[in-house]
Amino acid sequence: MGSTESFGESALAASELDAACALVAEAGWNQTAADWRIFLDLGAVFALHSSDGRLAATAATLPYPSGLGWISMVLVGGTWRRRGLATRLLERCIEQLHAQGMVPVLDATPAGRAVYRPLGFRDGWPIQRWRRAAPDSRAAVPAATRFAPTTAPRAAPAAPLRAAPWPAVLALDAAAFGCNRAPLLDRLRQRSGAFACSIGQGERLRGFLLGRDGRAATQFGPIVADDEDTACLLVAHALARVATPIVVDALERHERFAAWLAAQGFERERPYTRMALGGDPLFGDAARTLAIAGPELG
Ligand SMILES: CC(C)(COP(=O)(O)OP(=O)(O)OC[C@H]1O[C@@H](n2cnc3c(N)ncnc32)[C@H](O)[C@@H]1OP(=O)(O)O)[C@@H](O)C(=O)NCCC(=O)NCCS
């Protein structure tokens, strides 16, 4: 009987990336080996193995300079669910982050939230994942709705991100997220060169959009902007340069941005809840955070 099986804990080895990606695929998630490498290189990944050596469960931590420690990639293989493995790994992550003086933070799926609430995590921002199918598999979007910001934008259209000074991008992200996360954004810049974009002149950036390739869809995010119209212009620029399915994890509070995404053919896929343990879950500048980098990154 599985409930008496013991599970060995270790750090995830780089040689286990295929097994880790199989857990992602089983859950219907979007991460690739390059995403796992973010946690292996910049954070930590804890793993539990079954008695016959198979990868049964994972959880990752990613420390940020603001003192927030992101917890993510909480995945338990279907065979091993409801045996306390996620809870055990969460406790391990919390122990590690507390030892570093960090506040544990995460963006939870509904199933994950049921695990985290009994551990003391409290709710912050509601987040919505939007998905748009690839152009050839969805009904044509009427021309009038292709780009229709609710007010006439005074900003110039978005330009490729390489035209913007990188320190200004990092500074705008830090103003929205709460700290400089250059090591992460450097990787996203490399993975989103075809569609990454910004609006504004020189150091006076009004917004930017980064993203990355994914297992089943391209992710747009973070999207940081002075206002919702600027965010729409950024997404319009990126949409014109990607032919794959697209996901965007937008803060629920931006209602006009949500309506515009819906008009472009995006559909609501699943909710997430930002949560924190022992700290304020409503951190950061939500007004300028139109979309997060992803639930695993914040
Ligand atoms: C969510 C997930 C990680 C839970 O893993 P798990 O090892 O089964 O969780 P635990 O056994 O530690 O569950 C602890 C408690 O959380 C609650 N819980 C766990 N999964 C739940 C679910 N799917 N629905 C409702 N409550 C759930 C229960 O109260 C459970 O206690 P119980 O089994 O005694 O009733 C796992 O189902 C999974 O990998 N899902 C797909 C990926 C995902 O959503 N991950 C979370 C990302 S934030």
The ligand as a MOL file (V3000), in Angstrom:
LIG
                    3D

  0  0  0     0  0            999 V3000
M  V30 BEGIN CTAB
M  V30 COUNTS 48 50 0 0 0
M  V30 BEGIN ATOM
M  V30 1 C -1.7480 20.2720 -5.5270 0
M  V30 2 C -0.7720 19.1300 -5.2990 0
M  V30 3 C 0.6330 19.6750 -5.3060 0
M  V30 4 C -1.0730 18.5210 -3.9260 0
M  V30 5 O -0.0960 17.5390 -3.6390 0
M  V30 6 P -0.3740 16.4190 -2.5380 0
M  V30 7 O 0.9290 15.7760 -2.2040 0
M  V30 8 O -1.4620 15.5470 -3.0000 0
M  V30 9 O -0.8780 17.3000 -1.2950 0
M  V30 10 P -0.9340 16.8520 0.2240 0
M  V30 11 O -1.0990 15.3610 0.3090 0
M  V30 12 O 0.1980 17.4360 0.9750 0
M  V30 13 O -2.3130 17.5570 0.6650 0
M  V30 14 C -2.4720 18.1850 1.9220 0
M  V30 15 C -3.9090 18.6750 2.0440 0
M  V30 16 O -4.1830 19.6680 1.0610 0
M  V30 17 C -5.5280 19.5070 0.5770 0
M  V30 18 N -5.4970 19.1150 -0.8460 0
M  V30 19 C -4.4860 18.5530 -1.5420 0
M  V30 20 N -4.8200 18.3920 -2.8370 0
M  V30 21 C -6.0730 18.8510 -2.9790 0
M  V30 22 C -6.9680 18.9570 -4.0710 0
M  V30 23 N -6.6320 18.5440 -5.3190 0
M  V30 24 N -8.1940 19.5020 -3.8570 0
M  V30 25 C -8.5500 19.9060 -2.6170 0
M  V30 26 N -7.7400 19.8310 -1.5290 0
M  V30 27 C -6.5150 19.3130 -1.7090 0
M  V30 28 C -6.1610 18.4180 1.4380 0
M  V30 29 O -6.7290 19.0470 2.5730 0
M  V30 30 C -4.9440 17.6070 1.8330 0
M  V30 31 O -5.1630 16.8910 3.0440 0
M  V30 32 P -5.9100 15.4510 3.0070 0
M  V30 33 O -5.3220 14.6370 1.8970 0
M  V30 34 O -5.6230 14.8950 4.3640 0
M  V30 35 O -7.3620 15.7650 2.7580 0
M  V30 36 C -0.9350 18.0230 -6.3900 0
M  V30 37 O -2.2900 17.6770 -6.5040 0
M  V30 38 C -0.4450 18.4580 -7.7670 0
M  V30 39 O 0.7300 18.2760 -8.1100 0
M  V30 40 N -1.3620 19.0770 -8.5500 0
M  V30 41 C -1.0290 19.5870 -9.9100 0
M  V30 42 C -0.0650 20.7650 -9.8260 0
M  V30 43 C -0.4900 21.8700 -8.8610 0
M  V30 44 O -1.5860 22.4150 -8.9390 0
M  V30 45 N 0.4370 22.2350 -7.9480 0
M  V30 46 C 0.2330 23.3200 -7.0250 0
M  V30 47 C 0.8470 24.5430 -7.5810 0
M  V30 48 S 0.5390 26.0140 -6.6260 0
M  V30 END ATOM
M  V30 BEGIN BOND
M  V30 1 1 1 2
M  V30 2 1 2 3
M  V30 3 1 2 4
M  V30 4 1 2 36
M  V30 5 1 4 5
M  V30 6 1 5 6
M  V30 7 2 6 7
M  V30 8 1 6 8
M  V30 9 1 6 9
M  V30 10 1 9 10
M  V30 11 2 10 11
M  V30 12 1 10 12
M  V30 13 1 10 13
M  V30 14 1 13 14
M  V30 15 1 14 15
M  V30 16 1 15 16
M  V30 17 1 15 30
M  V30 18 1 16 17
M  V30 19 1 17 18
M  V30 20 1 17 28
M  V30 21 1 18 19
M  V30 22 1 18 27
M  V30 23 2 19 20
M  V30 24 1 20 21
M  V30 25 1 21 22
M  V30 26 2 21 27
M  V30 27 1 22 23
M  V30 28 2 22 24
M  V30 29 1 24 25
M  V30 30 2 25 26
M  V30 31 1 26 27
M  V30 32 1 28 29
M  V30 33 1 28 30
M  V30 34 1 30 31
M  V30 35 1 31 32
M  V30 36 2 32 33
M  V30 37 1 32 34
M  V30 38 1 32 35
M  V30 39 1 36 37
M  V30 40 1 36 38
M  V30 41 2 38 39
M  V30 42 1 38 40
M  V30 43 1 40 41
M  V30 44 1 41 42
M  V30 45 1 42 43
M  V30 46 2 43 44
M  V30 47 1 43 45
M  V30 48 1 45 46
M  V30 49 1 46 47
M  V30 50 1 47 48
M  V30 END BOND
M  V30 END CTAB
M  END
